[in-house]
Structures are given as C-alpha cells and as structure tokens.
Amino acid sequence: MAGAPAGYRTFTAGEVLTAANVQTYLQDQVVMVFADAAAGSAAIPSPGEGQLRFLRSTDSLEYFSGASWQAVAADVGFEQTFLLMGA
C-alpha cells in the first residue's frame, strides 16, 4: 500500500479486471486471512498503515496503526463489503 488509497470501487460481475484496477483499487480493499497472528506477521513482515488482516484463531479483524497491529472495535460499523482472501 504505497501512498494514499484511491477510494472505494464497486466491481461488477463479468467486468475485466485490469492491472491498473488491481494497483489502484483492489489491493487497498482486500482483507487477508491468516490462521493466527504469527502466520500473518510472517507473511507480512512490513505491513502498511491501515492494512487489514483477519485471524481465524480468534475470529478477529485487525488493522496496522503504523506501529503495531490493533484490534478493530466490535462496535465499528463497516459500511463497505470486504473481499476475504484465504492464505
């Protein structure tokens, strides 16, 4: 995640996903899924601020604050749908 995210984009079924769309939108909208925090840290040794990850071991969503991984509060209302990609 280099630089500021471009914003949210809704992709439609059957739409051709271009390299520019992956770079500009998709990679900033993805939540990676890991077995646990150790697996996540091993896979992402240098996370970007604002990056998200889901941990199966605790069924928890975390974001990187720029200094450390922090739990996303349960009362935060997500109005976007995130794409979960298994690891």
C-alpha positions as CSV (number, residue, x, y, z in Angstrom):
1,M,0.0,0.0,0.0
2,A,2.1,2.9,-1.2
3,G,0.6,6.3,-0.8
4,A,-3.0,7.2,-0.1
5,P,-5.7,4.8,-1.2
6,A,-7.6,6.0,-4.3
7,G,-11.0,5.2,-2.7
8,Y,-13.6,2.5,-2.9
9,R,-14.7,1.0,-6.2
10,T,-17.6,-1.5,-6.7
11,F,-16.7,-4.1,-9.3
12,T,-19.4,-5.7,-11.4
13,A,-19.8,-9.3,-12.3
14,G,-18.1,-10.1,-15.5
15,E,-16.0,-6.9,-15.6
16,V,-12.5,-7.2,-16.9
17,L,-10.1,-6.6,-14.0
18,T,-7.2,-4.6,-15.4
19,A,-3.7,-4.3,-13.9
20,A,-4.5,-0.6,-13.2
21,N,-7.6,-1.6,-11.2
22,V,-5.6,-4.1,-9.2
23,Q,-3.0,-1.5,-8.3
24,T,-5.4,1.4,-7.8
25,Y,-8.4,-0.2,-6.1
26,L,-8.3,-3.9,-5.4
27,Q,-5.2,-4.2,-3.3
28,D,-6.4,-1.5,-1.0
29,Q,-9.8,-3.2,-0.5
30,V,-8.6,-6.7,0.4
31,V,-8.6,-8.3,3.8
32,M,-6.1,-11.1,4.0
33,V,-7.0,-14.2,6.1
34,F,-4.4,-16.0,8.3
35,A,-4.6,-18.9,10.7
36,D,-3.1,-16.8,13.5
37,A,-1.1,-13.7,14.3
38,A,2.2,-15.5,13.8
39,A,1.3,-16.6,10.3
40,G,0.1,-13.1,9.5
41,S,3.3,-11.5,10.7
42,A,5.5,-14.0,8.8
43,A,3.6,-13.3,5.6
44,I,3.5,-9.5,6.0
45,P,6.9,-8.5,7.6
46,S,6.4,-4.9,6.7
47,P,2.7,-4.0,6.8
48,G,1.4,-0.7,5.6
49,E,-0.5,1.7,7.8
50,G,-4.2,1.0,7.5
51,Q,-3.7,-2.6,6.2
52,L,-6.3,-5.1,7.5
53,R,-6.0,-8.8,8.4
54,F,-8.4,-11.4,9.7
55,L,-7.2,-14.1,12.2
56,R,-9.1,-17.4,12.1
57,S,-7.7,-18.5,15.5
58,T,-9.5,-15.6,17.3
59,D,-12.1,-14.7,14.6
60,S,-10.8,-11.1,14.9
61,L,-10.2,-8.3,12.5
62,E,-7.0,-6.2,13.0
63,Y,-5.6,-3.1,11.3
64,F,-2.0,-1.9,11.3
65,S,-1.7,1.5,13.0
66,G,1.7,2.3,11.6
67,A,3.4,0.9,14.7
68,S,1.6,-2.3,15.6
69,W,-1.5,-4.5,14.8
70,Q,-4.6,-3.3,16.7
71,A,-8.0,-5.0,17.1
72,V,-10.9,-3.4,15.2
73,A,-13.5,-2.5,17.8
74,A,-16.6,-4.6,17.7
75,D,-18.9,-1.6,17.6
76,V,-17.3,-0.2,14.4
77,G,-19.9,-0.3,11.7
78,F,-18.4,-1.3,8.4
79,E,-20.4,0.1,5.5
80,Q,-18.3,-1.5,2.9
81,T,-18.0,-5.1,1.9
82,F,-14.5,-6.6,2.1
83,L,-13.1,-9.3,-0.1
84,L,-11.6,-12.0,2.1
85,M,-8.7,-14.0,0.5
86,G,-7.6,-17.1,2.3
87,A,-3.9,-17.8,3.0
